[in-house]
Amino acid sequence: SPVIFGDLVYLWVGPGKNQVLLALEKETGKLAWEHKEPGGASGIGADKEWIGSWSTPLISRVGDHDELILSMPKAVRGFDPKTGKVLWSCEGLTNLVYTSPLCSPDGIVVAMSGYGGAPVGVRAGSGDVTKSQRLWHHPRNSQRIGSGVILGKYAYMVNEDGTGQCFELETGKDLWKKEHVTGKTWSNILAEGGR
């Protein structure tokens, strides 16, 4: 989905062989900047391993500046929304990403892979923050399509199979232990009025 912020419209074009994050001038549609990422499939025939992201970018205030945060294959990244410069990157996601990243008011980012892949929690920073700022990483998790939400010190998520999760932002501990909360779903969670 496109995201409007200031004078620009942002669009992540993926998945596919050529994935690209575009920033377009809102009034004219003229390209302001772009960031390309590899995608497509690796391997041959039945051994192909698909690589791609359907994520929607998130604009968030981190400290004293705005960041565009995007979950993509293998990593979550923070960009300068005006220039497209990569501010930071954290590895740990797997090849397929369906959800949008989440960011707490104090700069903790939660990003989740799809198709049983890894979720990560990281504190936004500068450069490659995989070793210095990554708070937690789970190698595998349930399949998820919809995006979660952060409330207070917790990230909430409902997986495709209807299991709910409540992650502690600082530790990644799942307090609900994949409790079954609904039937199969692709929906997002929304927060309003602290609920």
Phi, psi and chi 1 to 4 in degrees:
 res  aa     phi    psi   chi1   chi2   chi3   chi4
   1 SER       -  144.1  -60.4      -      -      -
   2 PRO   -72.9  152.1   23.9  -30.3      -      -
   3 VAL  -127.3  128.6  174.4      -      -      -
   4 ILE  -102.2  131.4  -61.8  172.2      -      -
   5 PHE  -149.1  120.0 -178.7   70.5      -      -
   6 GLY    61.5 -129.6      -      -      -      -
   7 ASP   -92.8    5.7  -65.5  -29.7      -      -
   8 LEU  -120.4  154.6  -62.5  176.1      -      -
   9 VAL  -117.0  129.9  176.8      -      -      -
  10 TYR  -109.4  140.1  -56.4   95.6      -      -
  11 LEU  -145.7  125.5 -176.8   63.1      -      -
  12 TRP   -90.3  118.5  170.8 -114.1      -      -
  13 VAL  -102.5  105.1 -178.0      -      -      -
  14 GLY  -174.4  169.0      -      -      -      -
  15 PRO   -81.8  175.6   31.7  -33.7      -      -
  16 GLY   158.5 -179.6      -      -      -      -
  17 LYS   -62.2  -39.4 -174.7  174.9 -179.4 -178.4
  18 ASN  -117.9  106.9  -59.6  -53.9      -      -
  19 GLN   -99.9  141.6  -58.6 -179.4  106.2      -
  20 VAL  -148.5  140.5   61.9      -      -      -
  21 LEU   -97.8  119.4  175.9   59.4      -      -
  22 LEU  -109.0  143.2  -59.9  172.3      -      -
  23 ALA  -121.2  119.2      -      -      -      -
  24 LEU  -116.5  146.1  -52.8  170.8      -      -
  25 GLU   -65.8  129.5  -67.9  179.1    1.0      -
  26 LYS   -61.5  -39.1 -176.9  169.7   63.5  175.7
  27 GLU   -80.4  -32.3  -62.9  -66.3  -32.3      -
  28 THR  -114.9  -20.7   66.5      -      -      -
  29 GLY    80.8    1.7      -      -      -      -
  30 LYS   -67.4  139.8 -179.3 -179.6  172.9 -173.6
  31 LEU   -66.7  123.5 -179.2   66.9      -      -
  32 ALA   -91.6  -43.8      -      -      -      -
  33 TRP  -165.0  164.6   56.2  -97.6      -      -
  34 GLU  -145.3  152.4   67.4  179.9   -2.1      -
  35 HIS  -132.1  120.2  173.2   85.8      -      -
  36 LYS   -97.5  145.7  -65.2 -179.3  179.4  179.5
  37 GLU  -134.7  144.9  -75.5  -73.1  -34.9      -
  38 PRO   -69.2  153.4   23.7  -30.6      -      -
  39 GLY  -153.9 -152.5      -      -      -      -
  40 GLY    86.8 -140.9      -      -      -      -
  41 ALA  -135.7  146.5      -      -      -      -
  42 SER  -112.0  154.0   61.4      -      -      -
  43 GLY    93.4 -173.9      -      -      -      -
  44 ILE  -130.0  139.2  -59.5  170.4      -      -
  45 GLY    55.0 -130.6      -      -      -      -
  46 ALA   -67.0  -16.0      -      -      -      -
  47 ASP   -87.9    6.3  -65.2  -31.7      -      -
  48 LYS   -63.4  139.1  -76.8 -174.4  179.5  178.8
  49 GLU  -116.6  113.5 -173.2  173.2   -4.4      -
  50 TRP   -76.3  144.3  -68.1   97.9      -      -
  51 ILE  -130.7  124.0  -58.6  168.9      -      -
  52 GLY   178.3  165.8      -      -      -      -
  53 SER  -138.9  137.6  168.3      -      -      -
  54 TRP  -108.2   11.8  -72.3 -101.1      -      -
  55 SER   -63.0  147.7 -171.9      -      -      -
  56 THR   -99.0  132.4  -64.0      -      -      -
  57 PRO   -60.8  153.2  -18.9   29.3      -      -
  58 LEU  -121.2  130.8  169.8   72.5      -      -
  59 ILE   -99.1  127.3  -58.7  -73.2      -      -
  60 SER  -141.9  147.4 -169.9      -      -      -
  61 ARG   -83.7  120.8 -171.3   80.1  177.4  164.9
  62 VAL  -122.5  110.7  177.4      -      -      -
  63 GLY    63.9 -120.4      -      -      -      -
  64 ASP  -102.9   13.7   62.4   -6.1      -      -
  65 HIS  -144.5  163.5   62.4  -78.1      -      -
  66 ASP   -92.2  146.0  -63.6  -49.5      -      -
  67 GLU  -132.3  147.0  -68.6 -172.4    6.7      -
  68 LEU  -100.1  120.9 -176.5  150.3      -      -
  69 ILE  -112.9  134.3  -57.7  168.8      -      -
  70 LEU  -139.2  132.3 -178.0   63.1      -      -
  71 SER   -90.0  127.6  -59.6      -      -      -
  72 MET  -138.3  171.6   51.7 -171.9   59.0      -
  73 PRO   -54.6  129.6  -26.5   35.6      -      -
  74 LYS    79.8  -22.3  -52.3  -73.2 -173.7 -171.0
  75 ALA  -153.8  160.6      -      -      -      -
  76 VAL  -114.5  139.7   56.7      -      -      -
  77 ARG  -133.1  150.5  -68.6 -165.2  175.5   96.0
  78 GLY  -109.6  132.8      -      -      -      -
  79 PHE  -119.8  153.8  -63.5   84.6      -      -
  80 ASP   -75.7  117.4 -179.7  -31.2      -      -
  81 PRO   -66.1  -20.8   10.1  -14.3      -      -
  82 LYS   -82.1  -34.5  -66.0  179.4 -176.5  174.0
  83 THR  -115.3  -20.5   66.1      -      -      -
  84 GLY    84.4    2.2      -      -      -      -
  85 LYS   -63.7  133.9  175.9 -174.6  175.1 -172.6
  86 VAL   -74.2  118.7  176.7      -      -      -
  87 LEU   -85.2  -39.9  -58.1  173.6      -      -
  88 TRP  -157.5  161.5   59.5  -90.4      -      -
  89 SER  -147.7  142.2 -178.2      -      -      -
  90 CYS  -133.5  122.0  177.6      -      -      -
  91 GLU   -81.7  160.6  -65.6 -177.3   13.1      -
  92 GLY   139.9  -18.1      -      -      -      -
  93 LEU   -76.3  163.6  -64.9 -179.9      -      -
  94 THR  -102.8 -167.0   43.3      -      -      -
  95 ASN   -68.9  -27.2  -73.5  -13.5      -      -
  96 LEU  -118.6  131.8  -63.8  171.5      -      -
  97 VAL  -132.4  126.9  176.6      -      -      -
  98 TYR  -111.4  -31.8  -53.6  121.6      -      -
  99 THR   -86.3  163.2   67.5      -      -      -
 100 SER   -90.4  151.2  -63.5      -      -      -
 101 PRO   -70.1  162.3   26.5  -32.7      -      -
 102 LEU  -121.1  148.5  -48.8  172.6      -      -
 103 CYS  -140.6  128.7 -173.6      -      -      -
 104 SER   -81.2  162.6   72.5      -      -      -
 105 PRO   -58.4  -24.3  -26.0   34.5      -      -
 106 ASP   -99.4   17.7   58.7  -12.3      -      -
 107 GLY    87.1   17.7      -      -      -      -
 108 ILE   -89.5  124.1  -64.6  178.0      -      -
 109 VAL  -105.4  134.1  175.0      -      -      -
 110 VAL  -116.7  126.9  174.6      -      -      -
 111 ALA  -130.3  142.0      -      -      -      -
 112 MET  -131.5  132.1  -59.7 -166.3  178.9      -
 113 SER   -78.0  161.7  -53.7      -      -      -
 114 GLY  -101.1 -175.6      -      -      -      -
 115 TYR    53.5   43.1 -147.5   68.1      -      -
 116 GLY    78.0   10.2      -      -      -      -
 117 GLY   -83.8 -176.1      -      -      -      -
 118 ALA   -77.9  140.1      -      -      -      -
 119 PRO   -99.1  153.5   30.8  -29.1      -      -
 120 VAL  -136.8  153.1  -62.8      -      -      -
 121 GLY  -122.7  131.2      -      -      -      -
 122 VAL  -146.2  147.4   59.1      -      -      -
 123 ARG   -92.5  124.1 -168.4  172.7  -63.5  -79.4
 124 ALA   -55.1  144.9      -      -      -      -
 125 GLY  -156.5 -131.7      -      -      -      -
 126 SER  -141.8  130.9  179.4      -      -      -
 127 GLY    78.5 -155.7      -      -      -      -
 128 ASP   -79.8  108.7 -177.0  -12.6      -      -
 129 VAL  -102.3   13.3  -62.4      -      -      -
 130 THR   -55.4  -46.9  -54.3      -      -      -
 131 LYS   -88.0  -31.7  -68.2 -177.7 -179.7  176.0
 132 SER   -89.1  -30.9   61.8      -      -      -
 133 GLN  -122.8   -7.2  -58.1  -79.0   83.3      -
 134 ARG   -70.3  122.1 -168.4  168.2   77.8 -176.6
 135 LEU   -85.9  -35.2  -58.1  170.9      -      -
 136 TRP  -161.4  161.0   51.5  -89.8      -      -
 137 HIS  -157.6  127.6  173.3 -100.7      -      -
 138 HIS  -112.6  122.6  -58.2  -60.0      -      -
 139 PRO   -58.6  -33.5  -21.6   31.0      -      -
 140 ARG  -140.2  154.3  -66.3 -158.4   50.8   80.6
 141 ASN  -156.3  178.9 -157.4   39.2      -      -
 142 SER   -68.0  159.8  -62.1      -      -      -
 143 GLN   -66.7  136.2  159.0   69.2  -24.9      -
 144 ARG  -140.6  145.0   66.0 -170.2   58.9   80.8
 145 ILE  -116.3  -53.2  -57.4  -70.6      -      -
 146 GLY   -73.0  158.6      -      -      -      -
 147 SER   -90.3  158.1  -62.4      -      -      -
 148 GLY   -96.2 -160.1      -      -      -      -
 149 VAL  -150.6  150.5   68.1      -      -      -
 150 ILE  -107.5  130.7  -70.7  176.9      -      -
 151 LEU  -131.6  120.6  -82.9  176.4      -      -
 152 GLY    60.8 -124.7      -      -      -      -
 153 LYS  -100.4   21.1  -62.3 -180.0  179.3 -171.7
 154 TYR  -134.4  148.2  -54.2   97.0      -      -
 155 ALA  -111.3  129.7      -      -      -      -
 156 TYR  -110.3  141.6  -62.0   90.3      -      -
 157 MET  -148.0  141.7  168.4   59.8   69.7      -
 158 VAL  -115.5  124.8  175.3      -      -      -
 159 ASN   -83.9  166.6  -60.8  -53.0      -      -
 160 GLU   -57.8  -33.6 -177.4 -176.7   21.3      -
 161 ASP   -80.5    3.6   64.5    1.9      -      -
 162 GLY    90.3    4.5      -      -      -      -
 163 THR   -84.6  138.2   54.8      -      -      -
 164 GLY  -100.0  150.1      -      -      -      -
 165 GLN  -135.2  145.0  -68.0 -178.5  -82.8      -
 166 CYS  -128.4  105.5  172.3      -      -      -
 167 PHE   -94.4  133.6  -67.1  104.8      -      -
 168 GLU   -68.5  127.9  -73.6 -177.9  -25.4      -
 169 LEU   -59.9  -41.7  -72.2 -179.9      -      -
 170 GLU   -75.2  -30.3  -67.1  -81.5   -9.0      -
 171 THR  -116.0  -21.6   66.9      -      -      -
 172 GLY    79.6    3.0      -      -      -      -
 173 LYS   -63.6  131.4 -178.4  178.3  179.3 -177.9
 174 ASP   -88.8  104.5 -178.9    3.8      -      -
 175 LEU   -74.0  -25.5  -58.7  178.8      -      -
 176 TRP   -91.5  -12.8  -70.5   -2.8      -      -
 177 LYS    51.8   45.7  -61.7  179.9  174.9   71.0
 178 LYS    56.3   46.2  -63.0 -175.7 -176.2  172.1
 179 GLU   -64.3  137.3  179.0 -178.7  -27.3      -
 180 HIS   -74.3  119.4 -147.5   83.9      -      -
 181 VAL  -117.9  -14.5  -64.8      -      -      -
 182 THR  -163.2 -179.4 -172.5      -      -      -
 183 GLY   -79.4 -172.3      -      -      -      -
 184 LYS   -58.3  140.8  -70.6 -169.8  174.6 -164.7
 185 THR  -153.5  148.4 -178.1      -      -      -
 186 TRP  -113.1    7.2  -74.3   18.0      -      -
 187 SER   -78.2  159.8   65.4      -      -      -
 188 ASN   -87.7  159.5  -62.3  -29.6      -      -
 189 ILE   -99.4  141.3  -64.4  177.6      -      -
 190 LEU  -120.5  152.4  -61.2  177.3      -      -
 191 ALA  -117.5  139.2      -      -      -      -
 192 GLU  -152.6  132.5 -178.6   60.9   39.9      -
 193 GLY    60.1   31.5      -      -      -      -
 194 GLY    76.3   13.7      -      -      -      -
 195 ARG  -124.1      -  -63.7 -180.0  178.7 -145.5
